[in-house]
Amino acid sequence: MGKILVPICVVLFLFDVGLVCGASNAQQVRIWPMPKYFRNGDKTVFLSNDFELSTSGSKYGDRLGILKDGFLRFMGSISQDHVIDANFSRYPQSSFLQGVHVVIHSSSDELSYVSRTALKNHPVAYGVDESYNLSIPAAGNPTYAHIEANFCDGTFQANSVYGALHGLQTFSQLCNYNFKTRLIEVGLVPWTIVDGPRFPYRGLLIDTSRHYLPLPVIKNVIDSMTYAKLVRLYCYNKFHLTQLPLVYCLSCCLSQLLQSSVSLVPSSEVKNAKNSLGTISCLSSAECAALAHCRLTIFSTGDTFISKSLEGRIFCLRAIYDGGCCRNCEASSYYARRRGINVLAEIDVPGHAGSWGVGYPSLWPSPDCKEPLDVSSDFTFQVIDGILSGEFGLIDYLLFNDSLKGELCLISQLAGRQLHVMKEHKMNGSEAYQYFVLKAQKIALSHGYDIINWEETFNKFGSKLDRRTVVHNWLGGGVAEQVTAAGLRCIVSNQDKWYLDHLDTTWQEFYSNEPLANITNPNQQRLVLGGEVCMWGEHIDASDIQQTIWPRAAAAAERLWTPYEKLARDPRQVAKRLSHFRCLLNQRGIAAAPLQGPGRIAPEEPGSCYAQ
């Protein structure tokens, strides 16, 4: 790749170095999250008017333009449409950075998790190499900043372009537009930063099931995640595939359904689906072909495109939801991955799946008991297998729901053959739930997916779970300690500290929540993949989503990124730096709320952003 010229040089080096030492001028440093290691000076340089991206010496060809687009976003975030029209001749050329030189020693741009073979041999291996080294000199001829990513041979965390994107984000926080000189300046040079994440799983859940979130809003959330170096988006219900009111679990174009899926879908189900849906105009064959890459997006009529894969076939249904939610799903996933963010899909079964029976009534235990799914029926598992036999494409992990909702309903409503099957297996309601989860796990694993279960499955029958299960903690503290002691991996989201919809939980509590609390065994510590802050949407829509997320999510983001030794023991020590980051989010169009008070609070009175 050659050079990209943009009015404003810096070099980013990407490699993993185990430095956690301190640095000079720590009180003046405003980077969020705090890097692993940094050292800086006290001089100032400016970005030249033709600031460029250079990749000479890099093995990464950037065939998809991921690095190029990241550089252009970097330039947009630091210039912010300011007029840069200073008299450059008044300053010595040695005062200007001519560009940023990015060297990546891996040609791969794959953003995925470890292979099944790697997982078997190294059960704690996880993620891509996000480390980077950034250096910004105080003088040179010419003067370039530098970012480099090294290939770590012999490990399962090969470096990637995504570490370079993190380096550009850090670099952007060192830049400031000077309204007097009308130049973009970098203070406290020279800089040396060696950085990389403490945990590989650093996630955000947004809830699109309770209130509609337009695609531009979701993209805005994705952009905001990159500023805090969060890399996992669990988009509840746009990628969560079963929750009412958004799902009809049926193949879409009914005429094609009749011709192609009769062997899997009983004709009675097709008739019931027709009666439920009424008259629906299908996509043309060309439109269906255009959506063939979107293997599974199951949403309700009137809201979205419906698309479902059964036995590898794609069916499409015309409906209304901003031009089609299938396209929204694909667009969001594509948009996120180009920014180094992976998307998590949830197959929410056996609870929260009552809508599946609108298309397939036999999935219900009875017409009066619509949740959970009928665990006694082979057809239930055929549908799940049919769904997972399609290609999720951009999805690595599937999260199976743990809900026990409807357990008594299940027992009371099952009759005839269904009750006979349960009696034959000598199962009560809890045992039927266990039977379902374990069988569903086997199906998902057979298709090459990793499985995340909410913690109830571990609490009920943890010893029976497949050893590859990741347990997602949410009920409270202390669960990660138990999960890792049992040899399973864990993600922390305890609701008393990391639920963003709990507006009375302050940013200080988010910052202080330690995923490794009471876990002292190094082998067990490695089983904690990280954490996720959750923004459930009962009282949240497009009008207030960002100020509900930020800045409290940023407090958790530093906990998940920064080495434990460098985290503040008292959150008050980082309040000014977090306030500065909150104002930076505002400058970039992210409606982050003030720090003072509970979540989503308004400013108390007129004044500077930095004082709120």
C-alpha positions as CSV (number, residue, x, y, z in Angstrom):
1,M,0.0,0.0,0.0
2,G,1.3,3.5,-0.8
3,K,0.5,6.7,0.9
4,I,-2.7,8.5,1.7
5,L,-2.3,12.3,1.9
6,V,-4.5,14.3,4.3
7,P,-3.8,17.8,5.6
8,I,-1.8,17.1,8.7
9,C,3.2,12.3,10.7
10,V,3.1,9.7,13.5
11,V,4.3,6.1,13.7
12,L,2.5,3.2,15.4
13,F,4.3,0.0,16.3
14,L,2.2,-3.0,17.2
15,F,3.7,-5.7,19.4
16,D,3.1,-7.2,22.8
17,V,5.5,-6.1,25.5
18,G,5.0,-6.9,29.1
19,L,5.8,-3.5,30.5
20,V,3.5,-2.1,33.2
21,C,5.8,0.6,34.6
22,G,4.8,4.2,35.2
23,A,5.7,7.3,33.3
24,S,6.5,11.0,33.6
25,N,3.9,13.8,33.8
26,A,1.2,11.3,34.8
27,Q,-1.1,14.1,36.1
28,Q,-1.1,15.8,32.7
29,V,-1.9,12.6,30.7
30,R,-5.6,12.4,29.6
31,I,-5.6,9.2,27.7
32,W,-8.7,6.9,28.3
33,P,-8.4,4.0,28.9
34,M,-4.9,4.4,30.5
35,P,-2.2,2.6,28.4
36,K,-0.1,-0.3,29.7
37,Y,3.1,1.9,29.6
38,F,3.9,5.4,28.4
39,R,6.6,7.9,28.6
40,N,6.4,11.5,27.4
41,G,8.1,14.8,27.3
42,D,7.2,18.5,27.5
43,K,7.4,19.8,24.0
44,T,4.7,20.5,21.3
45,V,4.6,19.6,17.6
46,F,2.0,20.3,15.0
47,L,0.4,18.2,12.3
48,S,1.4,19.3,8.8
49,N,-1.1,20.4,6.2
50,D,-0.5,17.3,4.1
51,F,-0.4,14.8,6.9
52,E,-0.2,11.3,5.4
53,L,-0.5,7.6,6.1
54,S,2.6,5.6,5.2
55,T,2.7,1.8,5.3
56,S,6.1,1.1,3.8
57,G,7.6,-2.1,5.2
58,S,4.3,-3.5,6.3
59,K,3.2,-7.0,5.4
60,Y,-0.5,-5.9,5.6
61,G,-1.8,-5.1,2.2
62,D,-5.1,-3.5,3.4
63,R,-7.1,-5.1,0.5
64,L,-10.3,-4.3,2.3
65,G,-9.3,-0.7,3.1
66,I,-9.7,-1.3,6.9
67,L,-6.6,0.7,7.8
68,K,-7.2,3.4,5.2
69,D,-10.7,4.0,6.5
70,G,-9.4,4.0,10.1
71,F,-6.9,6.7,9.2
72,L,-9.6,8.8,7.5
73,R,-11.8,8.4,10.6
74,F,-8.8,9.5,12.7
75,M,-8.3,12.6,10.6
76,G,-12.0,13.4,10.9
77,S,-12.0,13.0,14.7
78,I,-9.0,15.3,15.2
79,S,-9.9,18.0,12.7
80,Q,-13.7,18.0,13.4
81,D,-14.3,20.5,10.5
82,H,-12.1,23.1,12.1
83,V,-10.4,25.6,9.7
84,I,-6.7,24.8,9.5
85,D,-5.3,27.8,7.7
86,A,-2.3,28.9,9.7
87,N,0.7,30.5,8.1
88,F,2.9,27.3,8.1
89,S,5.9,29.3,6.9
90,R,6.2,30.9,10.3
91,Y,7.1,27.6,11.9
92,P,10.3,25.5,11.3
93,Q,9.6,22.3,9.4
94,S,11.0,20.3,12.3
95,S,8.0,21.4,14.3
96,F,5.6,19.5,12.1
97,L,4.6,15.8,11.9
98,Q,4.5,14.8,8.3
99,G,2.4,11.7,8.8
100,V,1.9,8.4,10.6
101,H,3.9,5.3,9.6
102,V,2.0,2.1,10.3
103,V,3.9,-1.2,10.1
104,I,1.9,-4.4,10.6
105,H,3.9,-7.7,10.4
106,S,0.8,-9.8,9.7
107,S,-1.0,-9.9,6.4
108,S,-4.3,-11.1,8.0
109,D,-7.3,-8.9,8.6
110,E,-9.3,-11.7,10.1
111,L,-11.4,-10.7,13.1
112,S,-12.4,-13.9,14.7
113,Y,-11.8,-16.1,17.6
114,V,-9.6,-19.2,18.0
115,S,-10.3,-22.3,16.0
116,R,-11.8,-25.4,17.5
117,T,-8.4,-27.1,17.3
118,A,-6.7,-24.2,19.0
119,L,-9.3,-24.2,21.7
120,K,-8.8,-27.9,22.3
121,N,-5.1,-27.5,22.7
122,H,-5.1,-24.1,24.5
123,P,-8.5,-23.8,26.2
124,V,-7.8,-20.2,27.4
125,A,-6.6,-18.9,24.0
126,Y,-9.0,-16.2,22.9
127,G,-9.1,-13.2,20.6
128,V,-6.9,-11.4,18.2
129,D,-3.8,-9.5,19.1
130,E,-4.8,-5.9,19.9
131,S,-1.5,-4.7,21.1
132,Y,0.3,-1.7,19.6
133,N,3.3,0.5,20.2
134,L,3.0,4.2,19.4
135,S,5.9,6.7,19.2
136,I,5.7,10.4,18.5
137,P,9.1,12.2,18.2
138,A,9.7,15.8,19.1
139,A,11.8,16.4,16.0
140,G,13.1,14.8,12.9
141,N,13.7,15.2,9.2
142,P,11.1,14.3,8.2
143,T,9.2,13.8,11.5
144,Y,6.8,10.8,11.5
145,A,4.8,9.2,14.3
146,H,5.1,5.4,14.2
147,I,2.8,2.5,14.9
148,E,3.9,-1.1,14.6
149,A,2.2,-4.5,14.9
150,N,4.5,-7.5,15.3
151,F,3.7,-11.1,14.4
152,C,4.0,-13.2,17.5
153,D,4.9,-16.6,16.1
154,G,4.0,-19.7,18.1
155,T,1.0,-18.1,19.8
156,F,-2.7,-18.0,19.0
157,Q,-2.9,-14.3,19.2
158,A,-1.3,-13.2,16.0
159,N,-1.2,-9.4,15.7
160,S,-3.6,-7.7,13.3
161,V,-4.7,-4.4,11.9
162,Y,-7.0,-4.0,14.8
163,G,-4.2,-3.1,17.1
164,A,-3.2,-0.4,14.7
165,L,-6.8,1.0,14.9
166,H,-6.4,1.2,18.7
167,G,-3.1,3.0,18.2
168,L,-4.8,5.5,16.0
169,Q,-7.5,6.0,18.7
170,T,-4.9,6.7,21.3
171,F,-3.0,9.0,19.0
172,S,-6.3,11.0,18.3
173,Q,-6.6,11.7,22.1
174,L,-3.1,13.3,22.1
175,C,-4.2,15.8,19.4
176,N,-5.8,19.1,20.1
177,Y,-7.0,22.0,17.8
178,N,-5.5,25.3,18.9
179,F,-8.0,28.1,18.1
180,K,-5.3,30.7,18.3
181,T,-2.8,29.2,15.9
182,R,-5.4,27.3,13.9
183,L,-3.2,24.2,14.0
184,I,-3.7,20.8,15.3
185,E,-1.0,20.2,17.9
186,V,0.3,17.3,19.9
187,G,1.6,18.2,23.3
188,L,4.0,16.5,25.7
189,V,6.1,15.0,23.0
190,P,8.1,12.9,22.6
191,W,5.7,10.0,23.3
192,T,6.4,6.3,23.7
193,I,3.4,4.2,24.4
194,V,3.3,0.4,24.6
195,D,-0.2,-0.9,25.0
196,G,-2.5,-3.8,24.9
197,P,-5.7,-5.0,26.6
198,R,-5.9,-6.7,30.0
199,F,-9.0,-8.8,29.0
200,P,-9.9,-9.8,25.4
201,Y,-13.6,-9.7,25.9
202,R,-14.7,-6.1,26.5
203,G,-18.4,-5.8,25.6
204,L,-21.5,-3.7,25.5
205,L,-25.0,-5.0,25.3
206,I,-27.7,-2.7,23.7
207,D,-31.3,-3.7,23.8
208,T,-33.2,-3.2,20.5
209,S,-36.2,-5.4,21.5
210,R,-38.1,-3.0,23.8
211,H,-37.7,0.1,21.6
212,Y,-36.8,0.4,18.0
213,L,-33.2,1.7,17.4
214,P,-32.6,3.0,13.9
215,L,-29.5,1.8,12.1
216,P,-27.8,5.2,12.3
217,V,-28.2,5.1,16.1
218,I,-26.6,1.7,16.3
219,K,-23.7,2.8,14.1
220,N,-23.2,5.8,16.3
221,V,-23.0,3.4,19.3
222,I,-20.5,1.3,17.4
223,D,-18.3,4.4,16.8
224,S,-18.5,5.3,20.4
225,M,-17.3,1.9,21.4
226,T,-14.1,2.3,19.4
227,Y,-13.2,5.4,21.4
228,A,-13.2,3.4,24.6
229,K,-11.7,0.3,23.0
230,L,-14.7,-1.9,23.5
231,V,-14.7,-4.8,21.0
232,R,-17.8,-6.9,21.5
233,L,-21.4,-5.8,20.7
234,Y,-24.2,-7.9,22.0
235,C,-27.1,-6.3,20.2
236,Y,-30.1,-7.8,22.0
237,N,-32.8,-8.7,19.5
238,K,-31.6,-7.2,16.3
239,F,-29.1,-10.1,16.5
240,H,-31.0,-11.8,19.3
241,L,-33.2,-14.0,17.2
242,T,-36.2,-15.1,19.2
243,Q,-37.7,-12.4,21.5
244,L,-41.3,-11.2,21.1
245,P,-42.5,-9.2,19.4
246,L,-39.9,-9.4,16.7
247,V,-39.8,-13.0,15.6
248,Y,-41.8,-15.3,13.5
249,C,-39.8,-18.5,13.2
250,L,-40.8,-19.6,9.7
251,S,-39.3,-19.6,6.2
252,C,-40.4,-16.6,4.4
253,C,-41.5,-16.7,0.8
254,L,-44.4,-19.1,1.3
255,S,-44.5,-20.2,-2.4
256,Q,-40.8,-21.2,-2.2
257,L,-41.5,-22.7,1.2
258,L,-44.1,-25.0,-0.2
259,Q,-41.7,-26.1,-3.0
260,S,-38.5,-26.4,-1.0
261,S,-39.0,-27.1,2.7
262,V,-41.9,-29.5,2.9
263,S,-39.7,-32.2,4.2
264,L,-38.8,-30.1,7.2
265,V,-41.8,-28.0,7.7
266,P,-45.2,-29.8,7.9
267,S,-47.9,-28.5,5.6
268,S,-50.1,-27.8,8.6
269,E,-47.4,-25.4,9.8
270,V,-47.4,-23.6,6.4
271,K,-51.2,-23.3,6.6
272,N,-51.0,-21.8,10.1
273,A,-48.2,-19.5,9.0
274,K,-50.4,-18.3,6.1
275,N,-53.3,-17.7,8.5
276,S,-51.1,-15.8,10.9
277,L,-49.4,-13.6,8.3
278,G,-52.2,-12.9,5.8
279,T,-51.3,-11.7,2.3
280,I,-47.6,-10.9,2.0
281,S,-45.7,-9.9,-1.1
282,C,-42.4,-11.7,-1.5
283,L,-39.1,-10.4,-2.6
284,S,-38.2,-11.1,-6.2
285,S,-35.7,-14.0,-6.9
286,A,-33.1,-11.4,-7.6
287,E,-33.7,-9.7,-4.3
288,C,-33.5,-13.0,-2.5
289,A,-30.2,-13.8,-4.3
290,A,-28.9,-10.4,-3.2
291,L,-29.6,-11.3,0.4
292,A,-28.2,-14.8,0.1
293,H,-25.3,-13.9,2.4
294,C,-27.6,-13.0,5.2
295,R,-28.3,-16.5,6.4
296,L,-30.4,-15.8,9.4
297,T,-32.4,-12.8,10.5
298,I,-35.7,-13.8,11.9
299,F,-38.0,-10.8,12.7
300,S,-41.7,-10.0,12.7
301,T,-43.7,-8.9,9.7
302,G,-44.3,-5.2,9.7
303,D,-41.0,-4.6,11.3
304,T,-38.3,-6.2,9.2
305,F,-37.2,-8.3,6.3
306,I,-37.6,-11.9,7.4
307,S,-35.0,-14.3,6.3
308,K,-34.4,-17.8,7.5
309,S,-32.1,-20.6,6.4
310,L,-33.4,-24.2,6.5
311,E,-31.2,-26.9,5.0
312,G,-29.1,-24.2,3.4
313,R,-32.0,-22.6,1.6
314,I,-32.7,-18.9,1.8
315,F,-36.2,-17.4,1.8
316,C,-37.0,-13.8,1.9
317,L,-40.1,-11.8,2.8
318,R,-40.9,-8.2,2.1
319,A,-41.7,-6.2,5.2
320,I,-41.1,-2.7,6.5
321,Y,-38.2,-1.7,8.8
322,D,-35.9,1.0,7.3
323,G,-35.5,-0.9,4.1
324,G,-35.2,-4.3,5.7
325,C,-33.7,-5.5,9.0
326,C,-31.8,-8.2,7.2
327,R,-29.9,-5.5,5.5
328,N,-29.6,-3.6,8.8
329,C,-28.2,-6.7,10.5
330,E,-25.6,-7.3,7.8
331,A,-24.8,-3.6,7.5
332,S,-24.3,-3.3,11.3
333,S,-22.1,-6.4,11.4
334,Y,-20.0,-5.2,8.5
335,Y,-19.8,-1.7,9.9
336,A,-18.7,-3.1,13.3
337,R,-16.1,-5.5,12.1
338,R,-14.3,-2.9,10.0
339,R,-13.8,-1.1,13.3
340,G,-12.6,-4.2,15.1
341,I,-15.9,-5.0,16.8
342,N,-17.4,-8.4,16.8
343,V,-21.2,-9.0,17.0
344,L,-22.7,-11.6,19.3
345,A,-25.9,-13.5,18.3
346,E,-28.3,-15.0,20.8
347,I,-30.5,-18.0,20.2
348,D,-32.8,-17.3,23.1
349,V,-34.2,-20.8,23.9
350,P,-36.1,-22.5,25.5
351,G,-37.6,-19.4,27.2
352,H,-38.4,-16.1,25.5
353,A,-39.3,-18.1,22.4
354,G,-43.1,-18.0,22.4
355,S,-43.1,-16.2,19.0
356,W,-41.5,-19.2,17.4
357,G,-44.9,-21.0,17.6
358,V,-46.6,-18.3,15.5
359,G,-45.0,-20.0,12.5
360,Y,-44.7,-23.4,14.0
361,P,-47.5,-24.0,16.6
362,S,-46.2,-27.5,17.4
363,L,-43.2,-25.9,19.0
364,W,-45.5,-24.9,21.9
365,P,-46.3,-27.4,24.6
366,S,-49.9,-26.4,24.1
367,P,-51.9,-23.4,22.8
368,D,-52.2,-22.2,26.4
369,C,-48.5,-22.7,27.1
370,K,-46.3,-20.9,24.7
371,E,-43.1,-20.8,26.7
372,P,-40.8,-22.6,27.0
373,L,-40.4,-24.5,23.8
374,D,-41.6,-28.1,23.8
375,V,-38.5,-29.9,24.9
376,S,-40.1,-33.3,24.4
377,S,-40.5,-32.9,20.6
378,D,-37.8,-33.9,18.1
379,F,-39.2,-31.2,15.8
380,T,-38.0,-28.5,18.3
381,F,-34.4,-29.7,17.9
382,Q,-34.8,-30.1,14.1
383,V,-35.7,-26.5,13.9
384,I,-32.7,-25.4,16.0
385,D,-30.4,-27.6,13.9
386,G,-31.9,-26.2,10.8
387,I,-31.3,-22.7,11.9
388,L,-27.7,-23.4,12.9
389,S,-27.0,-25.3,9.7
390,G,-27.2,-22.0,7.9
391,E,-24.3,-19.6,8.0
392,F,-24.3,-16.8,10.4
393,G,-21.3,-15.4,8.5
394,L,-20.0,-12.7,10.8
395,I,-21.0,-14.4,14.1
396,D,-18.5,-16.4,16.2
397,Y,-20.4,-17.0,19.4
398,L,-24.0,-18.1,20.1
399,L,-25.6,-17.3,23.4
400,F,-28.3,-19.8,24.5
401,N,-30.8,-18.4,27.0
402,D,-31.1,-20.0,30.4
403,S,-34.7,-19.0,31.1
404,L,-36.8,-21.2,33.4
405,K,-39.9,-19.2,32.6
406,G,-42.9,-21.4,32.1
407,E,-41.5,-24.5,33.8
408,L,-44.8,-25.1,35.7
409,C,-46.7,-24.3,32.6
410,L,-44.7,-26.9,30.8
411,I,-45.5,-29.6,33.3
412,S,-49.2,-28.7,33.5
413,Q,-49.9,-28.4,29.8
414,L,-48.0,-31.3,28.3
415,A,-50.3,-34.1,27.4
416,G,-50.4,-37.3,25.5
417,R,-47.3,-38.1,23.6
418,Q,-45.4,-35.2,25.1
419,L,-46.1,-36.2,28.7
420,H,-45.3,-39.8,27.8
421,V,-41.9,-38.8,26.5
422,M,-41.1,-36.9,29.7
423,K,-42.2,-39.7,31.9
424,E,-40.2,-42.2,29.8
425,H,-37.1,-40.1,30.5
426,K,-38.1,-39.7,34.1
427,M,-37.8,-35.9,33.9
428,N,-39.5,-33.2,35.9
429,G,-39.5,-29.6,34.7
430,S,-36.0,-28.8,35.9
431,E,-34.6,-32.0,34.4
432,A,-36.4,-31.3,31.1
433,Y,-34.7,-27.9,31.0
434,Q,-31.3,-29.5,31.6
435,Y,-32.1,-32.0,28.9
436,F,-32.9,-29.3,26.5
437,V,-29.8,-27.1,27.2
438,L,-27.4,-30.0,26.9
439,K,-28.9,-31.3,23.7
440,A,-29.0,-27.8,22.2
441,Q,-25.3,-27.3,23.1
442,K,-24.4,-30.5,21.3
443,I,-26.2,-29.2,18.2
444,A,-24.4,-25.8,18.3
445,L,-21.0,-27.4,18.9
446,S,-21.5,-29.8,16.0
447,H,-21.8,-26.7,13.7
448,G,-18.6,-25.2,15.1
449,Y,-19.9,-22.6,17.4
450,D,-18.8,-21.7,20.8
451,I,-21.5,-21.5,23.4
452,I,-22.3,-18.8,26.0
453,N,-24.9,-19.6,28.7
454,W,-26.3,-17.2,31.2
455,E,-25.3,-18.3,34.6
456,E,-28.5,-20.1,35.7
457,T,-27.4,-23.1,33.7
458,F,-24.2,-23.2,35.8
459,N,-26.1,-22.7,39.0
460,K,-28.5,-25.5,38.2
461,F,-26.3,-28.2,36.5
462,G,-22.8,-26.7,36.0
463,S,-21.1,-30.1,36.2
464,K,-23.1,-31.3,33.2
465,L,-22.2,-28.4,30.9
466,D,-19.8,-29.0,28.0
467,R,-16.3,-28.0,29.1
468,R,-16.2,-25.5,26.3
469,T,-19.1,-23.5,27.7
470,V,-18.6,-19.8,28.6
471,V,-20.8,-18.8,31.6
472,H,-22.1,-15.3,31.5
473,N,-22.5,-14.0,35.0
474,W,-25.3,-11.4,35.7
475,L,-27.1,-12.2,38.9
476,G,-24.4,-10.9,41.3
477,G,-20.9,-11.1,42.5
478,G,-18.9,-14.2,43.4
479,V,-20.1,-16.3,40.4
480,A,-16.9,-15.9,38.4
481,E,-14.9,-17.4,41.3
482,Q,-17.2,-20.5,41.3
483,V,-17.2,-20.9,37.5
484,T,-13.4,-20.7,37.1
485,A,-12.9,-23.1,40.0
486,A,-15.0,-25.5,38.0
487,G,-12.7,-25.1,35.1
488,L,-15.1,-23.1,32.9
489,R,-14.6,-19.7,31.2
490,C,-16.6,-16.7,32.4
491,I,-17.8,-13.3,31.3
492,V,-18.7,-10.9,34.1
493,S,-21.8,-8.6,33.9
494,N,-23.0,-8.6,37.5
495,Q,-26.2,-6.5,37.5
496,D,-25.5,-4.7,40.8
497,K,-22.4,-3.0,39.2
498,W,-22.5,-3.3,35.4
499,Y,-26.1,-2.8,34.4
500,L,-26.4,0.6,32.7
501,D,-30.2,0.7,33.0
502,H,-29.7,0.8,36.8
503,L,-29.4,4.6,36.8
504,D,-28.6,4.7,40.5
505,T,-25.3,2.8,39.9
506,T,-22.6,5.5,39.7
507,W,-19.6,5.6,37.4
508,Q,-17.4,5.1,40.5
509,E,-19.1,1.7,41.1
510,F,-18.6,0.8,37.4
511,Y,-14.9,1.7,37.7
512,S,-14.4,-0.3,40.9
513,N,-16.1,-3.6,39.8
514,E,-13.2,-6.1,39.6
515,P,-13.8,-9.2,37.4
516,L,-11.1,-11.1,39.2
517,A,-12.3,-10.4,42.7
518,N,-11.3,-13.2,45.1
519,I,-9.7,-15.2,42.2
520,T,-6.1,-15.6,43.1
521,N,-5.1,-18.7,41.2
522,P,-3.4,-17.6,37.9
523,N,-4.9,-20.5,36.0
524,Q,-8.4,-19.5,37.1
525,Q,-7.8,-15.9,36.4
526,R,-7.0,-16.7,32.8
527,L,-10.5,-18.3,32.5
528,V,-12.1,-14.9,33.0
529,L,-12.4,-13.6,29.4
530,G,-13.5,-10.2,30.5
531,G,-16.8,-8.4,31.0
532,E,-19.8,-6.7,29.4
533,V,-21.8,-3.7,30.5
534,C,-25.5,-4.1,29.8
535,M,-28.0,-1.5,28.6
536,W,-31.4,-3.1,28.8
537,G,-34.0,-1.0,27.1
538,E,-37.3,-0.9,29.0
539,H,-36.9,2.9,29.5
540,I,-34.3,3.6,26.7
541,D,-34.7,4.5,23.1
542,A,-32.9,6.5,20.4
543,S,-33.5,9.7,22.4
544,D,-31.5,8.7,25.5
545,I,-29.4,5.7,24.7
546,Q,-26.0,7.4,24.5
547,Q,-26.2,9.3,27.8
548,T,-27.4,6.1,29.4
549,I,-24.3,4.3,28.1
550,W,-21.7,7.0,28.6
551,P,-19.6,7.9,30.5
552,R,-20.3,5.0,32.9
553,A,-19.4,2.4,30.2
554,A,-16.0,4.1,29.8
555,A,-15.3,3.5,33.5
556,A,-15.8,-0.2,33.0
557,A,-13.8,-0.1,29.7
558,E,-10.7,1.1,31.6
559,R,-11.1,-1.6,34.2
560,L,-11.1,-4.2,31.3
561,W,-8.3,-2.6,29.3
562,T,-5.7,-1.2,31.8
563,P,-3.3,-3.4,33.8
564,Y,-4.6,-4.0,37.3
565,E,-1.5,-2.3,38.8
566,K,-2.2,0.9,37.0
567,L,-5.9,1.2,37.9
568,A,-6.8,3.8,40.5
569,R,-7.6,2.4,43.9
570,D,-9.8,5.4,44.5
571,P,-12.0,6.4,41.5
572,R,-11.7,10.1,42.5
573,Q,-8.1,9.9,41.2
574,V,-9.4,9.5,37.6
575,A,-12.4,11.8,37.8
576,K,-10.7,14.7,35.9
577,R,-9.4,12.3,33.2
578,L,-12.8,10.7,32.7
579,S,-14.4,14.1,32.6
580,H,-12.0,15.0,29.8
581,F,-12.9,11.8,27.9
582,R,-16.6,12.5,28.4
583,C,-16.1,16.0,26.8
584,L,-14.1,14.3,24.0
585,L,-17.2,12.1,23.3
586,N,-19.4,15.1,23.2
587,Q,-17.1,16.8,20.7
588,R,-17.3,13.7,18.5
589,G,-21.1,13.7,18.5
590,I,-21.7,11.3,21.3
591,A,-24.2,12.5,23.9
592,A,-22.4,11.4,27.0
593,A,-23.9,12.6,30.3
594,P,-22.1,14.5,33.0
595,L,-20.2,12.6,35.6
596,Q,-21.8,14.3,38.6
597,G,-24.7,12.3,40.0
598,P,-26.4,9.1,38.8
599,G,-26.6,7.8,35.3
600,R,-28.2,9.9,32.5
601,I,-28.3,13.0,34.6
602,A,-28.5,16.5,33.0
603,P,-26.1,19.3,33.7
604,E,-26.9,21.1,37.0
605,E,-26.2,24.6,35.6
606,P,-24.4,26.5,32.9
607,G,-20.6,26.0,32.7
608,S,-17.8,24.2,31.1
609,C,-18.1,20.6,30.0
610,Y,-15.0,19.8,32.0
611,A,-16.7,21.0,35.2
612,Q,-19.8,18.8,35.0
